[in-house]
Amino acid sequence: MIKALKIFQYAYIIFAVLFAWDAISNWTTDRSRSYISLLFTALAVFMFFFRKRFRKKFQDRHKK
């Protein structure tokens, strides 16, 4: 269970990189799409840290 949480945690970083790449590649052609991609990048980074904190709490509770 904990390994699955760790894998999904790093999946958010992969999505953040993909959305950032999409924002950079479309910056000159379609700015509104780039802003949406940047929003998703920020959301994915936030979810990474949120999941990391949640996983650590889950591990600490599971050890007790």
N, C-alpha and C positions, 0 to 999 in steps of 0.2 A: 504494500500500500504506500509506504513512504517513498519507495523508488519511483512509483508512478507519479506521485506528487512532484518529485524532483524533476522528472522528465517534462511534465507539463509546465513547470516553472520556467525551464529554459526554452520551451517552445514559444513563450511570450517574447523572449529576446529575439528569437529568429523572426517572428512576425514584425517586431519593431524595426529590425534591419531591413526587411522587405518593404515595409511601408515608407521608411526613410528613403530608400533607393527609388521608390515610385515617386515620391515627392520631388526629389532632386531631378529625376529624368523628365518630369512633366512641368517643371517650374517655368520654362520659357513658353510652353504652348498653352497650358491650361492652369492658371493660378488657383482657381477655385478647387480643382481636383487636388492640387498640391496641398492646399490648406487642410482639406479633409484627411489626406494621407498623414500630414503632420499631427493632426488631432489623434488619429489612430496610433501613431507612433508614441505619442505621450501617454495614451491610454494603455498601450501594451507595456511600456516601461513601468507605469504605476502598478499594473497587475503583476508584473514580475516581483516587485518589492513586496506587494501585498501577499502574494502566494508564498514568498520566502519567509515572511514573518509568520504566516499561518502554519506553514510546515514545521517551523521551529517550535511553535506552541504545541502543535500536535505531537511532536517527538518528545518534548518535555513532559507532557501529560501522559504519554504512553509509557515512559520510563518509570513513572511513579507507581 
